[in-house]
Amino acid sequence: MVDKERIKGKAEEVKGSIKEQVGKVTGNHETEAEGRVEKNKGKTRDKVGKVKDTARDVAK
């Protein structure tokens, strides 16, 4: 079973990537930076979920 943090993390990562690209296309550096931050938060959340999955698997 995949941890919910991984799902939320991937969604946040995709959302951030889209926002970053929109910022690049429109020349809006603030939106681009916000997207980068969101994307990195999503990656971190995904990694936390992977750790939880590993811990759960080891416990079994």
N, C-alpha and C positions, 0 to 999 in steps of 0.2 A: 504494500500500500504506500502510495506517495504522500508525504507530509503536506498538509495544507499550506505551510510556509513556502514550499517550492512552487505551488500553483500560483499563489499570490505574488511571489517574487518574479516568476516568468511574466505574468500579466503586467506588473509594474515595469519590468525591463522593456517589454514591447512598447508600452505606452510612452516611456521615456525616450526610446529610440525614435518613435514617430514625432514626438514633440521636438526633439533635437533636429531632425531633418526639416521640419516645418520652419524652425528658427533659422536654419542655414539658408533655405530657399527664399525666405522673406527678408533675410538680412537682419533679423531681430536677435541680437546677441543675448539678450536676457532670456528669451524663450529657449534658445539653443542651450544655454547654461543650465536652465531649469531641467531640460530634458536629459542632459548629461547626468545631473545629480540624481534624478528619478531612476534613470537606467542603472546607475551604480548602486542605489539603494535596493533595487530589484535583484541585482546580482548577489548582493550581500544576503538578502532574505532567502534566495535560492540556496546559497551555500549553507545557511543555518538549517534549512530544511534537509539538505543532504546529510548533515551531521546527525540530525535527529533520526533520519532513516537508517543510517549506519548503526547508531546506538540501539535502535529498536531491533535491527537484525542480529546484532551481537547478543542482545539480551535473550533472544529466542534460542 
